[in-house]
Amino acid sequence: MNLKTTCFERALFFSWYCAVGDCTYCYMSTQPKFNKEKLARRTTESLLAEVILCKNLGWELGFVSGGQKAYKKVEFLELLSKIKQVYGKKVWINVGALSKAELIQNQPYIKGVVASIETINYELHKKVCPSKPIKPFEDMLVEAQRLGLEKGMTLIVGLGETIDDFELLKNFIKKYSITKIHIYGLNPQKGTMFENSEPPSAEYQAEWIRKTRQAFPDIDIQCGIWVDRVGYVSTLLRAGANSISKFPAIKYFGSKQAGEVERQARLAGRKFKGTLTKLPEVDWDKEVDKLDLNDGLKEKIEQKLRAYLKKMKSH
């Protein structure tokens, strides 16, 4: 596993609607239930414009995700097809526990599936994810293995677990042959039971990463940070993380916080691939024109891309 370089990984969120909606740490649990699905889904052009940015700025596409059941199956397959075309390769998806039939439907467009486990402490999991049990994700991982898909998972530290729970994580990774893990720190959300909680320290998040790296030398570890935690980056990379995520890179592109992420990577002895601070010279219209999409959609993508670029140049 190459730990001489690092990069930013962008999670591509297609909606903020969720059919589950009661995970006690999550912003979506605070939202009103009525008409939420219609209001919270992003446009196709905004998603594809973001994929173009990822390709040209050297950002990896961590996974495609959103609230569960925000799309009908056929609609989601059409979206994945477009994302794969623009990105140029298959993508990871994190969209809940999928059945064997759903995995087969998605297989032409995906390289792997991410199980949003969040906490591996089973008793704690019942409290923080009451309507999102672990068992269906375990079933999905078994089917993914049979289909030859890669398998990933998410973990949030700071929910009430202790480092003693690492043995549970170690056993889970072994049992399901997990090749990629996203290790986040709790981001307390207003209106949730964690609103007044202290987020985990860099050292605590790093300890989970360090133990994971020691137990699994070849696993791909992504560390999640937030705008107020850019100072964590060097500590988390030194602990063994491969890449960085969760930073709102479009909103804060070129900001002092973005510059600090790159500086922290250098402090950890890593070469930072891509950029969070300087827009490259790119013929953006040409990037859109070469896509095999209808002209109406391409025009909308160009408009959205220009809006993103304007925002990114504002710092």
N, C-alpha and C positions, 0 to 999 in steps of 0.2 A: 504494500500500500504506500503510495507516494505521499509523504508528509513534508515535502519541500515546497510545495505550492498550495495555494488555497484559492477559493473563489466565492462569489455570492450566488446563492441559489434562490430563485424566485418561485414562490408557490403561486400558481395561477388560479385564483378564486373566481368561480363563475356565478356565485350567488351568496346571499346572506340569509336565505331561507333555509330552514331545517325542519324535516318532518319529526325529528326527535325533540329538539328544542328545550330539553330540561337538564342538560349537563350543568352542574352547579357552579362551574368555573367560567362558563362560556357567555360571551356577550349576547349570543342569540337567545339564551334563556330569558333575557330581560325584555325581549321584544313582544309586542302585541301579537296575538295569534291570527287576528282577522286579516284576510287578503294579503298576508305576508308574502306568499309565493309570487304573486304578480308584481309586487313592488320591488322585490329584492334581487331579481335576476339581471345580470349584466348583458349588454348587447354583444352579439357575435363580433362586430367590428372592434369593440374595445378590447376584447380578449385577443383577437388576432394581431391588433396593433401592438399589444404588450409582448406577444411572442416575437414579433419582428425586432422589438427593442432588445429582448433577451439575446437573440442571435447576434445582433450587431454590437452589443456592449460587452459580450463575453460572459453573460450570466447563464448559468445552467437553469434549466426548468426542473425545479425540485419535484413537483407533482401538480397535476390538475385536480382541483378540489372544490368543494362547496357544500352547502347543506344537503342532507340526504333528501332524495326525491324532489329536487328542484326542477329536474328535467324528466320528461317521459323518455323511455328507453330509446325510441327511434330518434328523437331530437338529440339526445346525448351522443349517439353514434355518429350522427351527422356533424356535430360539433367536434368530436374527437378526430374525425376524418379530416376536417379543415385544419385543426391544430397540428396534426401530424404532417400535413402537406406543407404548412408554413414553416414548421420547426425543422423539417427534413428528416425526422426519425421518430421512432415510437417513444411514448412518454409513460411515466408513472402516473397512476391515478389513486386518489384517496377519497372515495365516495361512499363509504359505509361497507357493510358486509355483503358481498355479492355471491349469488348462487353459481353453481357450475355452469348453468345455461347462460347467465349474464357474463361470466368470465369468457366463455367461448365467443359470445357476441362481440365483446370488446377486444378480443385477442389480436385482430389485425392491426390495431392502433396502439396497443400498449406493450411496454416491456415488463411491467410489474405492477403489483398492487400493494398499497400501504394499509395496514390495519391500524386504525386509530385507537390504540389500546389505552393511552393516556396514563394509567397507573396499573402496575402489575400486581399490586396488593389487592387480592380479590375482595376482601371485606371493605376496604376503602373504595374500591371501584363501584360497589353497590350503592355507596352514598353519593359519589361525585358524578356517576354516569348511570342513574337509576333505570333508564330506558335504552341503554346501549350495552348489553351484556357482552362479555368476552367470548363466549362459546361460538356465536355465529362467525366471528372473525377467525377463530381457530379452524372452523370448518372451511372457511374461504382459503386460508393458507394451505390446508391439506389439498384442496382442489387445484390451487395455483401450482403447487409442487407437481402434481400429476400432469398438468398442462405445459410444464416447462417455463412458467412465468417466474420472474424474480419476486422476492418477498421482502417487504419493508414494514416498519412499524413506527408509531409515534409514542413518545414518553414525555410527560410533563412532571418535572420535579418541583416540590414545594406545595403539594396538595395535602400533605399529612403523612406521607411515607417517611421511612428512615433509610439510611444507607444499608441497614441490615437486610432490606428488601432486595438488595442487588442479587442475591442468590436466586430469587424468583425470576428476575429478569434474565439472568444467565441461563437458567433452565429453559425458559421460554424461547430464547434465541436458538439454543441448541436443538430443541424439540422441533421447531418449525423452520430451521435453516434460514434464519433471517440474514439478509446480506446488506441491509441498509437500515439505520435507525436515526430518527430525528429526535434529539434530546433538547427539549425546551425547558425554560423556567417559567413558573406561574406568572402571568401578567394580570394582577388583580383588576377585575372589572366592576365598575359602579353598578350597584343593584344586585350583585351576586353575593353569596355567602362568604366569598373571599375578598369582598370590597376593602376591608380594613386589614387584610393580611400583609405581612412583609414578604416581598418577593425573595426567592432564594439568593444567597450570595454567589459570587463568581466561584468561590472555592467549593461550595457544595455542588453546584452544577458540574464543575470540573471534576469532582470526585467520581461522579457517575460516569462521566466520559472516560476518565483514566481507568477505572475498573473495567469498563466495557472494552477499551482498547487492549488492556492487558490480557483479558480473557479471549478476545477475538481479534488477533492482529490484522486480519484482512477485511474486517467489516468496514463499511462506509458510514461514518458518523457525521451528522450535520448538527451544528449547535445553533439554537435559536436565540437571538438577542432582540432587544427593543431599542428605541431611540435613546432612552435613559440608561442603557447598559452597554454602550459601545466600548466602554472601558473594560468590559469583560473579555473582549475578543482574544487578546494575547494569552490570557490565562486558559481559556477554553481550547485554543489551538495547541498550546503547549501540552495540555492534558491528552491530546490525541484526536481532536476533531479534524475532519477533512475540510469542511466547508461551513459557510455562515448563512443563516437565513433569518427571516422575520423582520429584518430591517426594511422600513417603507422606502424603498430605493427610488421610486419615481418622485414621490413627494419631497424627499430630502436629497435628491441628486445634487451633487456639487456643494452641499452644505458643510459646515464645520464638522458635523457628526459623521457625514460620509467620509470626509477626509480622515477622521479619527479611526474609522474602521480599517482603512487602507494602512494607516500608520501602525495600528495595533498588529496587523498582519506582519508587517516588517519587523516589529519588535519581537514577534514570535519566531523570526527567522524564516518566514515564508515569502515566496514571491506571489503577489496578488495578481491573478489572471483576470483580465477584463478591467472594467472601470466603474466606479461610483461617482466620479468627480469631473471627468472631461469627456464631452461628447466627441466621438470620432467624426471625421469627414466622410459622410455617407450620402449617396443620392437616394434619399428616402422614397421619393416617388418611383424610382426604378425598382426598389425593393418590393413595392406593392405591385407595380405593373407586371412583373415577371410571374406573378402567381396565377395559377389556373383556376381563377374564380370569376364569377360574373362581374361585369363592369359596375353594376350598381353597388355591390358589396365592396369592390375595390375602392370606389370613390368614398364610401363611408369610412373605410379603413384609413385612407389618406387623411381625411378630415380629423379622425380621432388621433392619428399619429402626430399630426401637426399640433393638436391641443396638448398632447403629452409632452412633446418637445418644447413647447412654449413654457410649460410649467417647469420643466427640468432646467431651462436656461435662466430661471428667475433668481437663483441663488448667486 
